[in-house]
Amino acid sequence: MNTPAPIAAVLLAAGRSSRFGSDKMAADCGGQAVLTRAALALRHAAPVPCLAVLRHPSQADLLPDGYEIALCQ
């Protein structure tokens, strides 16, 4: 059995965006989605195994390759 790599960094992105009015993680920020920019910045700052906690499965499309995903519904 393969043991998964330990997670060393967590990106929390499961908020409801209720005050924002739409999916904040998908909003444009300098030509990239907010979630994409945050995930790339985290990976650059901490080149270790990362976990993204998301609200919607479709948000996983905004992540760079290599992120573990957990859904918080």
C-alpha positions in Angstrom: 0.0 0.0 0.0 1.3 3.5 -0.9 1.5 5.9 1.9 0.6 9.5 0.9 3.1 12.2 1.4 2.7 14.2 4.6 0.9 17.5 4.1 3.1 20.5 5.1 1.0 23.4 3.8 -2.7 24.0 3.7 -4.6 26.5 1.5 -8.0 27.3 3.0 -10.4 28.3 0.2 -13.8 27.0 1.3 -15.5 30.2 2.2 -19.0 30.9 1.0 -18.1 34.4 -0.5 -21.5 35.6 0.7 -20.5 39.2 1.0 -18.5 39.1 -2.2 -21.6 38.0 -4.2 -20.0 35.4 -6.4 -17.2 32.8 -6.1 -14.3 34.9 -4.9 -11.8 32.1 -5.6 -12.7 32.3 -9.3 -12.5 36.1 -9.5 -9.8 37.6 -11.7 -6.7 38.9 -10.0 -4.1 40.1 -12.4 -5.1 37.7 -15.2 -5.4 34.7 -13.0 -8.1 33.4 -10.6 -7.6 34.3 -7.0 -7.3 30.6 -6.1 -4.7 30.0 -8.8 -2.6 33.0 -7.6 -2.8 31.9 -4.0 -1.9 28.3 -4.8 1.1 29.3 -6.9 2.3 31.7 -4.3 2.0 29.1 -1.6 3.9 26.6 -3.6 6.6 29.1 -4.4 7.0 30.1 -0.7 6.8 26.5 0.6 7.8 23.9 -2.0 6.3 21.1 0.1 3.2 18.8 -0.3 0.2 21.1 -0.2 -3.5 20.5 0.6 -6.3 22.8 -0.7 -9.6 22.9 1.2 -12.3 23.8 -1.3 -16.1 24.3 -1.1 -16.9 23.1 -4.7 -15.3 20.3 -6.7 -15.2 22.6 -9.7 -12.7 24.8 -7.9 -10.1 22.1 -8.3 -9.8 23.1 -12.0 -8.2 26.4 -10.8 -5.4 24.7 -8.9 -2.0 23.9 -10.3 -1.0 20.2 -10.6 0.1 18.4 -7.5 -2.3 19.7 -4.9 -4.2 17.3 -2.7 -7.8 18.3 -2.3 -10.3 18.2 0.5 -13.9 19.3 0.1 -15.7 21.2 2.9 -19.4 21.3 2.1 
